[in-house]
Every structure is written in structure tokens, then in C-alpha cells.
Amino acid sequence: MDMVFPSIQEILEVPRIRKILRDPLRGVLTAIACLSLWSCEATSSVEVASRDGILIMGNSSEPKGLDPHVVSGVLENNIIRSLFEGLVIEHHSKNGEYLPGVAEKVERDENSTVWTFHLRKEARWSDGHPLTSEDFMFSFERILTPSLASDYSFMLYYIKGAEDFHKGKTTDFSEVGVSAPDPHTLVVKLLGPLPFLPEITKHYTWFPVPKHIVLKHGKIGEPFTDWTKPENLVCNGSFKLKSWQINDHIEVERNPEYWDARNVGINGIRFLPINNSYTETRMFASNQLHITYRVPPEMIAYSGEHYPKNLRTEPWIGTYFIRCNVDAKAFTDKRVRKAFSMTIDQKSIIDNVTLGKQLPATGLVPAFGEYPASTPVSFDPETAKKLLAEAGYPNGEGLPDIEFLTTDQDSAKALAEALQAMWLEHLGVTVKIRQLEWTTYLDTMFKQEYDLAAGGWIGDYLDPLTFLDMWIEGGGNNRTGWSNEQFEALLDKVQQTGDQATRYRLLKEAEELFLEERPVLPIYWYTRNYLISEDVRGWNPLILDNHPYKFLKLKAAD
């Protein structure tokens, strides 16, 4: 496939590149690098990969791991979905619908509290070992075992007895509402009505892991054992792990033991941990990538002009926010947290920093169908100054030193600097920026060793609850130190009703309480801005962005 490449003059007009070129020596080196990157080989990487049926994707950073019960990030999810499969899978073109996965048939009782999953007899692990309901029973027990310390264990709290087992109130797993009447039947009993349970089981926390392999390399509740090393990893998805070279690539290949192997449309996927989004965009321009993880803000308009058929700007159900460590002295008072929130000019950030048609987040939960977006979050510096003074810090005087934790990505620094300037201008507060690479950032944030921390949440399923249920006390993805008994009581009531209007009313009440306390500072609702090759077929817009790879195809250049 022919590509139109920009001239060197066009490259030099990109604002950030032009800024770099003010230094003559760096300018020469950058110009040489740009020319090299934009040069076109006789046969490009994408042309070879398309011919071989290998999809090449940018994936931001090196993943924390590949254990579905231990990781919690989007970039890990991108890889894990290729290796493992749950009871059902995402529909390839329709939001909020599912297709059969390991379960060929799903049944529920009239109250949607008891679900029966009939597993396909041909389901196998990549080593040929049969996959049975016992693997799911083991997997549920594993993720709920306290010593595993899974950040996502709360995703199974809908099951009767799951929370008590995870919190050590009970120690007998037979008291948890899951059973396996036979090797190909799994029964799940819930605390209350949940008509959309299959949507939740799409998430990797519900995926099975191979009992025979996990126990070979450690105990059920032992995290980070050798079972996920490339030479040991056994999976059940449409692909299996082929190679993993740290900071270079992770490559997966067809899994011949997969139950639907004959209908998988590509031969493999190569995930590249490209941290620098400018480098990633240049790699796409030079035909080295099929799909980018993102496009840097300054190059979105440029890409739209030069690659209109390749640029995608799509809704993404997620919220970018800043976590407040409420145990840190500076943020124990909700008035301080609200003051910092009210001095974030969201529109200015979107118009001048992110540039991706995001929307100002007036609440935590994006609008969901009949669930309206909340409105308490707004830019109001005058009220913010009063709140800060009421808290005992007029003009920021007396506030302890504050550090803002973020990742080492280029776009993260630009946003951090914009926030830093806003807080100084409107509150008189100087905030230091601390950038860390992805896994170190996650570890530091999860240990709650921060004052403010960049964060965000992409919906795990299409219901407002996915943005609220993690803020419970001890929730693995809470990490703010905040909890509230009234908030959790409202969520408990949500689990007891199947009436949508009642659920939404209770969820809205819980969200309003959360926003009044403001343990996080919402900034914008996400969009996805990325580049995709015309060679890729079957990649449809999905608001959760969980594309089932088995349905993709690649068209090689004629």
C-alpha cells in the first residue's frame, strides 16, 4: 500500500519539533533523525507484516505483567485479551453486546441472580490440557485469596460470599456462590439482580488461569511467580505467547488449541512498548506500525490533514482525573481538595494541551444512556481561594510541600506543567512534578506514596457502577485513602435492585456524595485519537476499545 509522506519542511513546522530546533546542534541531529524515520524502504515493515498476517501495534509502555489476576492497566489488558478468553467475549462491532467465548450457552433465572454457564467441551489450554469448570473455580478462589493482593478482586464482589472470603471473614471457599456440577457447567449465585453479568465477565479478572500450571510454579495465593514467564505461560485465547523481549516487543501467534482456531483472521500480533508518542507517530508515517496507541496532541490536526483516512477520533468511556492522597497532610481537608479541583481550567487544557476533542468532566461518570452526567465540577477560582482560606491556608500560605506524581510520557509532562501553572496562578501554591516510568509509577501510586497523582479510569463494562465501585474501603484501585460508609451503603442498595431507574437514582446519589468529598479531581472525559493502517480490516469503533483480535484481517498490498 502506498503512503503519502510529509516533506522535511512540513516536519519542521510541527510546533514541538520547531522548538527543539532552536538549538542548532540538536536541530541538525533531529533533522537527520526525521529524514531517516520518514524515509521509505523498498519493502516496509508493515508491508511484510501484512503479507505474513502479523498485526503491529504500539502499546505505550512495558507491561507490569501478564497475569490476569494481578495486573490492572489498559496496556496490560491489550495483550492479555489476545492470550486469554473468558466466558463470553466482546462483540466485534456492537457496543454492549457479547458473543460466546468459553461458554457456548448462558442461562439465568427470572431474577438474574443465578447464572449458569455451559462450557464448550472442546475448550483447551494451549498445551492441549482440557479446560473445565474446575479451572474457573480455581481462578475465582485465586483472585479472592487475600495473599494474592489483587487490585481487581472487587470485580467479583457481586458473587455471594466473595467479599467476605476476600476480606478473611470466611475461610471456606465453598461458602462463596460458585459451583461446578460437572466439568462443563459453572453456576454463579449473586448477591442481587444483575441483568448485565455477562458484560462484567468480559473483563480479564473473570478469565480462567490454568490450575495445573499455576500450582506447578507456586501456591494459589502467591503473586508474580514464574508461571507467566514466556517459557511457562499456558493460555486459552486465540493466540499464545511467542516471544517477549523487554523494552522491544511482545509477540503472540496463533493458538492451534483454541476452540475456534480455524476462524481466527490473522497469524499473530506484535505489541511494541513505544513510550514516546512522537516516535510512534513517525513510525506509523514510515510504515512501521499498523496501529498507534495514540497521537500526540500537537500532531492530531497535522495527522488529520495528511492522513485523513488513517486518523481516528472516537468516544472512549473513561475519565481522566487526579487522585488525592487524603492521608497526606495537605489533602486531609476536603476544602483543599475542592480548591485544587476548582482551579483546573478544563477547557483550556483541552484546547491547548490535549487537543483531542475531549469533553470537560463535570462529574466522575460520563453520561450513560439514560444516566445523566453530574455537574458539580467546574472552574471557579474565586470560590477556590475562599475554600483554601477557610481551610487555614490563605493564598496557599502554610500548605505543606506538594508533589504531583505522573508518568514519564511526553504528554503527561505537558499536562502536569499546565496544572502546575494553574495552581500557582490561582492559589499561589507551588507544586513539584515527579515523573516515573509506568511500572514504577503504578507501584508508587498503589503504595499511596504521593500527594497528588495523575490517574484515570476506563470503563470495564457499560454501566455507571464501573466508575464508582472501586472507591470502597480497601478497594485495590482506590489508592486515595478515602472511604465513606454512606457511599458504600448506597452501593450495597444498588446490588439489591434490578430496576434500572432505582439503580440510577442510587448511583447518582453515591456519585454526588463522592464529588462533594472530592478524593479525585476530574479533568476530562476521554476520546481515543490514533492512527490505523488501511490494511487492517474488521477494526470497528468500540467505546470500551476492547477489540476482539480474532475477527481482524490484514490486506497485503497488491
N, C-alpha and C positions, 0 to 999 in steps of 0.2 A: 504494500500500500504506500502510495506517495504521500509525503508530508510537506507542508509549507513551512520553511524555517525562517525565523526573523534574521534580518541583516544585523551586523555588528553595531551599526548606528542605532537601530531600534533597541538592541540590548542595552546600550549605554544610556538610553533615555529612561529606563526603569529607575525610579527615584532613589531607591536604596543603593543600587549599583552606582548611580551617578555620584552619590555622596561618598562612597568608598573611593571613587576615582580622584577625589580631591588630593589624595596622597599620591604623588607621581609614581613612586616605585610600586606601591600596591596597585596603582592604576594599570601599569604595564602588565604586571602579573595577572591581574584579574581579566584584562582584555585577552591575554593569551589563553587563560583558562576557559573563558567564554567561547572563544573561537574553536577551541578543542572540543568543548562539550557540544557545541551546535553543529559540528562537522558531521557529515553523513557518510557512514561507511558503505561499502558496496552492498553488504548484507547486514542489516541491523539486528540487534538482539531481539527486538520484537518480531521481526520477520522470521527469524529462525525459530523462536519460541512458538509463534502462531502455527508454523508448519508442523512443529512437533507436538502441538496441543498442550503447551505449558503456559499457564497464565502467570504473568509477572506483576506483582502488586507492591506498592510502597506500604509500609506498616509502622511508620513513625519511629519506633524505638525497639530495643531488645526486650522481649517479654520477660516478665518476672518468673514465669514457669509455664508448664503445660498441664498441670493437674487441675481438672475442672472443679475440684472441691477446695482449692487453696487460693487460686487467683481471683481477681475482681475487676480487671480493667478491660477496656474496649479492645485494645490491640491484642491482648491475650485471647479474647473472645473470637477475634477474626481468624486466628489459627485453630483454636480448639474446635470450632464449628466444622472445620474440614476433617478433623480426626475422629470426632465422637458424634454420636447421634442419640437423641432422646426418644421418648415415647412417640412424640409427633414432631414434625418439622415445619418450618415456615413455608407458607405458600410463596411461590416464586414471583407472583405479580399482584396479589391481593393482600392489602393490609388487614390484619385482624382475623385471618383465616389460617387453617392448618391443613397439612397433608399427613397421611400415615407415615410413621417412622418405624421404630422397633415394634410398636403396637400396630397391628393391622386393623384392629377394631377397638372402638372406645364406647363404653356404655355408662350411663349414670342413672341413679334413682330419681324419683319425681321431685325431690328437694335439692338435687345437685350436691348432696353431702356424701354420697358413697359412689365412687367411680371404679369401674372395672376395666382394666386394660388387657386385651388379649394379644399376647406377644406372638410374633410370627416364628414358626418352627425352624425356618431356615436362617434365622439370625445367628451370626457367629462373630467371634473376635478375630482379629487379623491373623492370629496364629492358628486358626481353624477350630479353636475351642468353642463349644456351644455357648450361646448367650441365653441365660434363663432368668426367670423371675428372682432367683436367689441372688443374682448379681445386683439387681435393683434393691433388694432388701439389704444386702451388704452395703451398698452405696449410700442408702439413706441413713443407715446406722453410722456409717463412717463420717459423713458430713455433720451429723448431730453429736458425734463423740466430742466432749469438751476439750480434750487434749489436742485435737486437730486444730483448734482455734480458727475455724473457717470464718472468714469475714462475711460470708453469704448464708450462714446457717439459718438466718431468719426467713429465708425464702421457703423453708419447709414448715414454718410455724403454723401454717393453715391446717396441718395434719393433727389429729387428736393426739395429745400426749407428747408431741415433738418438742415443744418449748420446755416442758418440764424435764424431759430427758436431757436436752442440751444444757440446761442450767443446773443439772445434777440433783434435781428434786426427786427424780426416779432414776433407777439404775438398770431396770429390766426393760430391754428394748421391746419385749413382747407387749408392753403396755402402750406402745406407740401404734397409731391406727393404720398400719400397713400389714398386709399378709400375702402369702403366696400359696394358694390352694393346690396348685400344681406347677410344674416347671414353666408353663406358658401362660399363666394367669397371675395378674397383680391386682390387688384390691386396696384402694386408698380411702380411708374414712376421715372426713374433715370435721373441723370444729363447728362449721356452719355452712350455709349455702354458698357455693362459689361456681356460678354457671360458666365462668371462663377458665376453669382449671387447666384445660389443655394448652391455653395460651402461656400459662406460667411454666408448664413442663417443657416448653421450648428452650428455657434458659439452662445454661450448662450446669447449674447446681443440681438439676434433676437428672443429669446424664448418668448412665451407669459407668462404673470403672471395673476392670477385670479383677475379681476377687482373687483368683489363683495367681495373678502376677503381683498385685499389691502386697499380699501376705508373704510372698516369696522374698520380698525386699524390705519388709518391716512389719510393724504392728498396725492394726486398724486405725488407731488414732495418732499415728506418727507422721508429721508433715515432712515434706521435702526429702523423701527417701529416693533411692536410685531407680524406682520403677518407671519414672518418666525420662530417664536418660535415653538417648537415641537408640542404643543397642538393646534396651529393655522394653521400650514403650509398646504396648499392645492396645489397639483401639478397635472401635466398631463402626466408624464412619465410612464415607465413600472414598476417603483417602487414608494412607498411612504414612508415617514419617520416613522420609528417605535420607535426609541429611540435615545437620544443624551445625553451622559454623558461626560461632559467636561474633556478633557485630558485622556479619557478612550476609547471611541468609538462613532461612529455614525453608526446606523444600519438602513437599509431600507428593506422593504418587498414588496412582490408582490402587485401591484395596481389592484384590481379587476375591476376598472372602465376604465382601459387602453384599447384602441380600439383593440389592438392585444394581449390581456392578455393570451389567450389560447396558444400562440406560444412563450411565454417567457420561457426560458430554465432553469432558476434557481429560487429559492424561495426568495432569499434575498442576501444582501451584508453587510458585517461588515467592516467598514473602521477604521483602528487603527492609531492614530497620534503618530507614533514612531519616535521620533526626532533623536535618536542615531542609526546610520546605522549598527554599530557592534551588538547592541542588536537585531535589526531587522533580521540580517543575522543569529544570533544564534537561534532566534525564528523560522526561517524557518527550520534550521537544526533539531530542536526539534519538528518539525511537528505542529507548532502553527500558521502558515501562509500558504496560497496558493500562494500569490504573494507578493514580496517585492517591495517597492518603488524604491530601488536602492541597490547596493552592494558597501561597502566602498572600495576605491581604493586598499588598501593593501590586500583585500580578493578576488579580481577579479580572479587572477591567481589561488589561492587556490581553489576557487569555481569551476573554470573550470576543475581542476584536479580531485576534489572529487565529483562534481555534474555536469558532462558534459551534462547530459540530461535536466538539470534544468536551467543552466545559459544561458541567452540571451544577446547578444551584438548586437544592431541593430541601424541603422541610425535613427536620430531624427532631424527633420528640425528645428534647433534652433541655436542661437549664444549666447555664454557666453561672457559678456563684463562688463566693469566698467563704470558707469555713472560719469561724471564730473559735478559738480555744477559750471556752468560758471559765476554765480553771486558771488561765493566765491572768495576772493581777489587772492588766489593762482592760480586760473584757468581761469581768465578772458582772458588771452593771449593764443591764440591757439598754440603758440610755446611751451609753458609749457605743454599743454595737449599732444602735439605730442611727446615731450621729454619723458614724462612718458610712453606713448604708446611704443616708440621705445626701451625702456629699459626693456620690458617684453619679456623674453626668452620663447616663447610659447612652443617650442619643449621640453625644459627642464621641464616645468610644466606638459606637457602631459606624458613625460617619467618617471618623478619622483614623481608627486603629484596625478594627476587624474587617470593615468594608465588604461584608459578605451577605448583606440584606437580612441580618439577624433582626429580631424584634426586642425592644426593651422588656425585660422581665418585671412585670408589675406584681408578680407573686412568685411562688415556688413552682406551682404546677402549670404547665402550658394548657391552653384550652383543649378539652377533650369532648368532642361532640356536644352533648347537652351539658357538660360540666364547664361552667364559665370561669374564665381566668380571674384570679383575685386582683385587687388594685391598691393595696396599702403601700407598695414600694414605689417611691418617687424621688425625684431630685428636688431637695428643699434645703439648701444650705443655711438659710436663716434659722429655721426650726432646729437644724442640726447643731448650730452654735449654742442655742439656748439649752438644748438637752445636755451638751457636753459641759456647759457651765453648771447646770443643775446637778450633774454627777460629781462636781467638785474640781473640774479641770477647765476653767475659763481660758479660751484661746489655746487650749492644749497644755497649759501650764500644769506641771506636776504629774503628767502621764508617764508611766514607766517607758523605757525604750521598747519600741515595737519593731518586729521583723516580719516581713512578708515572704513566705515560702512559696516558690513556684518551680517549674521545670526549667531545663536548660534549652528549650526550644526558642528559636528566634522570635516567634510571635508572642511567646509568653513574656519575654523581656519587654517588648514594646508595650504590652498591656499593663504590666507591672509598673513601668515608668509613668504611664498616663495616670494610673491610680495614685501613685506616689505624689505626682504634681497636684492632683485634685485635693488630696488630704492636706497637703501643705498650704495650698491657696485658701481653702475654705475653713480649715480647722486649726491651722498653724502647727500641725503635727508633722514631724519628720519621721518617715518610715523607711527602714533599711530593707533592701531586696536581697534575698538569698536564693540563688538558683542551684538546683541539683539535678543530676541525670535521673531518668524515670524511676528505676527501681529504688534508688536511694531516697528520692522524693517520697515515694509511696511508703517506705519503711519509716521515714521521719514523720510523715503525716499520721500514719497509723499509730505510732507511738505517742502521738499528741505532743511532739516536741516542737511546737511552733506557737506564734501569736495569731497571725492570720495566714491562711493557706489557700492558694488557688485550687479550685475544685470544679466539680460539675457532675451532672448525673444524666445519663441517657436512659430512657425508659426501658425496663426489661420486658414489659408487656403493655398492652393498650388499655390501661386503666389508671386513674389518678393515684390509686393506692401505691403504685410503684415509686412515686416521689415522696411518700410520707412514711411508709412502714419501716424505713431504715433508721429513723430518728428515735427509736426506743432505747431505753437504758441498756447499755451493753451491746447494742447493735454493732456488728462488725464493720459497717460502713458509716457509722455515725461519726466517731472520732472528733467530736466537739466537746465532749464532757457534759453536754446539755441533756436533760431528760425532764419529763413533766408527767405526773400521774394522771392529770386530767386529759392530757393529749393521748396517753396510752389507753385510757378508759374509753375514749371516743373510738379509737381504732378497734378495741375489743367489740364495741357495739356494731361496728361495720361488719365484723366477721359473723355476726349473728343474724344478719338480714340478707335476703336475696332480692329485695325490692330496690330497683335502681334509684328511684327518686329519694328514698330514705338513705341509701348508701351515700349518694352525692351530697345530701344535706349534712350528714355526719362528717364526711370527708372535708367539706368546705369549712365546717366549724373547727375541725382539727387544724386545717391549714391556716385559718385566721389566727388561732391561738399561737401557732408556730411563728407566724410572721410578726406578731406582737412581741414575742420574745427575741426574735431575730438572731438565732445562733448562726445563721448563714446570711450573707449579703447577696441577694440575687442581682445579676447584671443583665444577661440577655438570654433569650431563647434561641437555641441553635438553628443553624442551617448547615447543610453539607455542601461545600464547594470543592470540587475535584475535577480531574481530567480523566477521560476514558477513551481508549482507542476504539475506532470503528470496527476493528477486528473482533471485538467482544460482542457476542450475541446472547440475549436472554438475561441481561442485567437490567432489571426494571426498577424504577423509583420505589423505595420502601421506606416508610417514615421511621422504622426502627433500624434500618440499614443492615439487617441481618440477612444477607443474600445467600440462599442455598446454592452452594457451588455446583452441585451435581447437575443442575439444569443449564449451566453455561456451555457455550460452544465458542470456538475460535475459527475465524475465517482467515485462512492464509492468503497472502497477496497472490494475485494471478500472475 
